[in-house]
Amino acid sequence: MEFALFPVAQLWAGGLFFDGADAAAVLHTYAEVTADAPDELSSSIALLRLPALPGVPAFLADRFAVHVRISCLGPAAEATRLVAPLRAAAPVLADALGPMPYASFAEIHNDPADPAPFMERTAMLRSLPAEAVEEILSAAGPTADCPVHFVELRHLGGALARTADNAVGHRDARFALWIVGVGAPDAFTAMNVYADELLQRMRPWSAGGRYLNFMAAQDTGVSDVRAAYDEAHYRRLRSVKTRFDPDNLFRLNHNIPPEEHPMSDDKLQLLIDHAAIADALHRYTAGLDHGDADLLASSLTEDAMVDLTPATSKIGLDFPALKPRDTVVGALIPAVGPLDTSHVISNIRATVDGDTAHVNCYAMAQHYLPQEGPEPDRTRHALMMNRYDADLTRDGSAWRISRLTIDNAWFEGDETVLLPGD
């Protein structure tokens, strides 16, 4: 890939925060400002319902608020003129607009840097008339029963609206609508029902597509992904896919399948088996990482044998080969339980023969002392790169490990992290 950079050192940027009670005035004004905005002005607006969590400013916690986000490439005087109607729309809770180095652009939205489970839904809008604003206010305004944490509009247009020889879809859309809820997955059912209703209400102004970057794991069906592209582009991408990846190997994504050619039942079963084999290996290491005996046991057959000798001998441990499953679990869980452990499985190579399989893969294991990782510049840590050689047995639709041997291991770091009693 080649990336072309633009010589931008400074923006006039930041945000305006308003009380949620003023959402109607601010959102209608935002629609008017964006209707005639020049290319130099980029913006978005979000109706926020943020809980009192670390990182959420006190003046936003547990209240309904409106956040207008601004980035302008023009002179400060011109930028000030463009946003004047928004500043005057309602009393401002906080005004963070001003000069900003481009390297600080992430402060405009101030999205959290830490990962968290969330749901998201999206649609592309061709316009934002007053009637559309009222629908959004009805669904997400001050009096709405809104279970999600923010409903956002991002203004498009500018260079995006101009023709280019690439597959970016729906260039004629004027706004991207984004609905986001954060929290435990059991809360997502109600959030998705709400999102469905809001998207249905916005259909009169929909451009008929979706914004690919705001499509979640649930939006990976063929029709869902197709909605992210213009029809001609989608056909072209399928043709490219057929040329370079006719078997759809790279498919764990918002997938564009190759042009139609049926897959044999044997090949489909092999793909299913490979996925289930990878799952067994991940369950094995996840059981170690979380000290979860049930999870670890679920990856093993009853008579499983595990031999870690090549790895443990690297650090001076006399660790015997373990068998059967109860002995394996009983020995490994206490051994790793006191540590903060993180395994990554990679380079899985599996050969399936009926109801048995032979597998080679790598497992990178990072170990830290309790409550100290992962900041290796200030903590003791041990890194081991192990090569697994394993046999697996089919168990219904799942696979379980019958034998696992570390046939080679590399070590760096502080071996005392892994030594008992230290």
Secondary structure as the mmCIF struct_conf table of DSSP 4:
data_model
#
loop_
_struct_conf.conf_type_id
_struct_conf.id
_struct_conf.beg_label_comp_id
_struct_conf.beg_label_asym_id
_struct_conf.beg_label_seq_id
_struct_conf.end_label_comp_id
_struct_conf.end_label_asym_id
_struct_conf.end_label_seq_id
STRN STRN1 GLN A 10 ASP A 19
HELX_RH_3T_P HELX_RH_3T_P1 GLY A 20 ASP A 22
HELX_RH_AL_P HELX_RH_AL_P1 ALA A 23 ALA A 35
TURN_TY1_P TURN_TY1_P1 ASP A 36 ASP A 36
TURN_TY1_P TURN_TY1_P2 ASP A 39 GLU A 40
STRN STRN2 LEU A 41 LEU A 50
BEND BEND1 ALA A 52 ALA A 52
TURN_TY1_P TURN_TY1_P3 PRO A 54 GLY A 55
BEND BEND2 VAL A 56 VAL A 56
TURN_TY1_P TURN_TY1_P4 ALA A 58 ASP A 62
STRN STRN3 ARG A 63 CYS A 72
BEND BEND3 GLY A 74 GLY A 74
HELX_RH_AL_P HELX_RH_AL_P2 ALA A 76 ARG A 87
TURN_TY1_P TURN_TY1_P5 ALA A 88 ALA A 89
BEND BEND4 ALA A 90 ALA A 90
STRN STRN4 VAL A 92 ASP A 95
STRN STRN5 GLY A 98 PRO A 101
HELX_RH_3T_P HELX_RH_3T_P2 TYR A 102 GLU A 107
TURN_TY1_P TURN_TY1_P6 ILE A 108 HIS A 109
BEND BEND5 ALA A 113 ASP A 114
STRN STRN6 PHE A 118 LEU A 125
BEND BEND6 ARG A 126 ARG A 126
HELX_RH_AL_P HELX_RH_AL_P3 ALA A 130 ALA A 140
BEND BEND7 GLY A 141 GLY A 141
TURN_TY1_P TURN_TY1_P7 PRO A 142 THR A 143
BEND BEND8 VAL A 148 HIS A 149
STRN STRN7 PHE A 150 HIS A 155
HELX_RH_3T_P HELX_RH_3T_P3 GLY A 158 ALA A 161
BEND BEND9 ARG A 162 ARG A 162
BEND BEND10 ASP A 165 ASN A 166
TURN_TY1_P TURN_TY1_P8 ARG A 171 ASP A 172
STRN STRN8 PHE A 175 VAL A 182
BEND BEND11 GLY A 183 GLY A 183
HELX_RH_3T_P HELX_RH_3T_P4 PRO A 185 ALA A 187
HELX_RH_AL_P HELX_RH_AL_P4 PHE A 188 ARG A 201
TURN_TY1_P TURN_TY1_P9 MET A 202 MET A 202
HELX_RH_3T_P HELX_RH_3T_P5 ARG A 203 TRP A 205
STRN STRN9 SER A 206 SER A 206
BEND BEND12 GLY A 208 GLY A 208
HELX_RH_3T_P HELX_RH_3T_P6 LEU A 212 PHE A 214
HELX_RH_3T_P HELX_RH_3T_P7 ALA A 217 ASP A 219
BEND BEND13 GLY A 221 GLY A 221
HELX_RH_AL_P HELX_RH_AL_P5 VAL A 222 ARG A 226
TURN_TY1_P TURN_TY1_P10 ALA A 227 ALA A 228
BEND BEND14 TYR A 229 TYR A 229
HELX_RH_AL_P HELX_RH_AL_P6 GLU A 231 PHE A 244
TURN_TY1_P TURN_TY1_P11 PRO A 246 ASP A 247
BEND BEND15 PHE A 250 PHE A 250
BEND BEND16 LEU A 252 HIS A 254
HELX_LH_PP_P HELX_LH_PP_P1 PRO A 257 PRO A 258
BEND BEND17 GLU A 259 GLU A 260
HELX_LH_PP_P HELX_LH_PP_P2 PRO A 262 SER A 264
HELX_RH_AL_P HELX_RH_AL_P7 ASP A 265 HIS A 290
TURN_TY1_P TURN_TY1_P12 GLY A 291 GLY A 291
HELX_RH_AL_P HELX_RH_AL_P8 ALA A 293 SER A 298
TURN_TY1_P TURN_TY1_P13 SER A 299 SER A 299
STRN STRN10 LEU A 300 ASP A 307
HELX_RH_AL_P HELX_RH_AL_P9 THR A 309 THR A 312
HELX_RH_3T_P HELX_RH_3T_P8 SER A 313 ILE A 315
TURN_TY1_P TURN_TY1_P14 GLY A 316 GLY A 316
STRN STRN11 LEU A 322 LEU A 322
BEND BEND18 PRO A 324 PRO A 324
HELX_RH_AL_P HELX_RH_AL_P10 ARG A 325 VAL A 336
TURN_TY1_P TURN_TY1_P15 GLY A 337 PRO A 338
BEND BEND19 LEU A 339 LEU A 339
STRN STRN12 ASP A 340 ASP A 353
TURN_TY1_P TURN_TY1_P16 GLY A 354 ASP A 355
STRN STRN13 THR A 356 TYR A 368
TURN_TY1_P TURN_TY1_P17 PRO A 370 PRO A 374
TURN_TY1_P TURN_TY1_P18 PRO A 376 ARG A 378
BEND BEND20 THR A 379 THR A 379
STRN STRN14 HIS A 381 ASP A 395
TURN_TY1_P TURN_TY1_P19 GLY A 396 SER A 397
STRN STRN15 ALA A 398 GLY A 413
HELX_RH_3T_P HELX_RH_3T_P9 GLU A 415 VAL A 417
BEND BEND21 LEU A 418 LEU A 419
TURN_TY1_P TURN_TY1_P20 PRO A 420 GLY A 421
#
